[in-house]
Each structure stands twice: as structure tokens, then as C-alpha cells.
């Protein structure tokens, strides 16, 4: 039997596997949308007319810092130019006024130079005025509605004594003449109309103690001196505490009621109330 030829083994060096890595995606600049735009003065200001500078002067610096070139670029509103950047304007320029009427300025989509000046380059943008945004408006309205719902839920479940303490901050001694239903009605109106302040007062542990001190003073259990610098017992005139300088007397009294000495006074007043 013939011997079989031995197969020759050839060693091959291991091949390196090359994995292609995709190049990182470059962020794209948001495209400029051609549309009518509305601008309004901040702080709900509505003067009959309000003019903002439309050209660079010593008094009003209208400069835009270009991060790509690292240079300051002068801007101005020229009605016969396509760009608000001075170095891109050519020929004679006709200067225009930028005027808000009753706090508003509506700019037609045909006035792209003015829109870009106001939306992109003007140094008073988001300081003296803002561009109207339906999305931002919706977010703001949602925040307000959420605050109102939270405040109204807290007001509905609130005890009458706590409700009186909060309304006393807003209405003063008028709460003494109100029935429980009137208190609840006004509390709900307060929570709806000013939810942020309502929630702040509702979470302030000193509100009820301030109300406690005011009621005790109105009933003559304690007395606040005419200069509002000290509290005394109404029966014998014995001094209870001195009010620190430049501090609301009832806020100071509320804080003092939490001290060891104040707790005993609180219990005594509470029995008389």
C-alpha cells in the first residue's frame, strides 16, 4: 500500500480586523425661518411709544461679537439694505427708526434686515424686549396653570384657622368680619389669582403664629407698644419681649413664640383665645 503524502501546513499570520468608525455628525445651525415676527417690551411695559437705538453711537454701542472671526461687528438698521451688519452694507444707507407702539412691534416678513437685527444681533435683545414665541408662551401658561391647580388643591383642603392666617396677610383685620364661607371663597380666589404668593404663605410656618399674635393683640390679651418696639401682657403690662430693630413686630413675635419662654406664653394665650 502506497504511503499517502503528508499535507504541508502553511502558517498564516493573524489578520487585523479593521472596524470603520463613522465620523461624528456635525451639528447643523438652526435655519432662519422667514415669517412675520412680533416683539414686545419686557416687564409688561406699554408706553405709548418706545424707541430703541438703530445705529452705533458713543452713547449706544451697537456691536455684535462674531465668534467665528473673533471681531466686533457694527450693526445698524438701514431700510434700503439687506443686512443689518455694516460691513455687509453697500452704497448710501437710509436709516430707519425702531419704535415700539404700546409695548409691541410687529415686523413683516419682507423686512428681513430689521428682523435679523432684532432677533440675532441687537444688544437689548432679551433685556429691554423679547421676541414672541408661541412655544415659550405655551410653556409659561402651562407653568401658571400648574401653579394654580396646586394652589387651589391646597386651598380646598386647608383648615379655616390657616385660611384666616393667610388672608390676614392680604386683607388685614377685615378677616375678623368674614364668615367661614367668605373666608374659603376669598382663599380660593387668592390661590387662583396669585398662586405663587399663596403657596409661599401656605408653606410659611410663621404665618399662623403671626396671625396668632395679631388676634391676641386685637382681643387685648397682649399689647404692642405705640412705637412697636415691645410686647406686654394686656392685664398687668409685664413685658414679654423686645422687637429687634428694623423687623416686623408680629414676625419677631412669631419667632419668639418658638423659644422655651415663648412656648409657655403661647400656651397661656391659646387658652384665652
Secondary structure as GFF3:
##gff-version 3
##sequence-region A 1 273
A	DSSP	beta_strand	37	41	.	.	.	ID=ss1
A	DSSP	three_ten_helix	42	44	.	.	.	ID=ss2
A	DSSP	beta_strand	49	52	.	.	.	ID=ss3
A	DSSP	beta_strand	63	66	.	.	.	ID=ss4
A	DSSP	beta_strand	71	74	.	.	.	ID=ss5
A	DSSP	three_ten_helix	86	88	.	.	.	ID=ss6
A	DSSP	beta_strand	98	101	.	.	.	ID=ss7
A	DSSP	beta_strand	104	107	.	.	.	ID=ss8
A	DSSP	alpha_helix	112	116	.	.	.	ID=ss9
A	DSSP	pi_helix	117	121	.	.	.	ID=ss10
A	DSSP	beta_strand	129	131	.	.	.	ID=ss11
A	DSSP	alpha_helix	134	156	.	.	.	ID=ss12
A	DSSP	alpha_helix	160	171	.	.	.	ID=ss13
A	DSSP	three_ten_helix	172	177	.	.	.	ID=ss14
A	DSSP	alpha_helix	180	193	.	.	.	ID=ss15
A	DSSP	alpha_helix	195	202	.	.	.	ID=ss16
A	DSSP	alpha_helix	206	218	.	.	.	ID=ss17
A	DSSP	beta_strand	222	224	.	.	.	ID=ss18
A	DSSP	beta_strand	230	233	.	.	.	ID=ss19
A	DSSP	beta_strand	239	242	.	.	.	ID=ss20
A	DSSP	alpha_helix	249	256	.	.	.	ID=ss21
A	DSSP	alpha_helix	260	272	.	.	.	ID=ss22
###
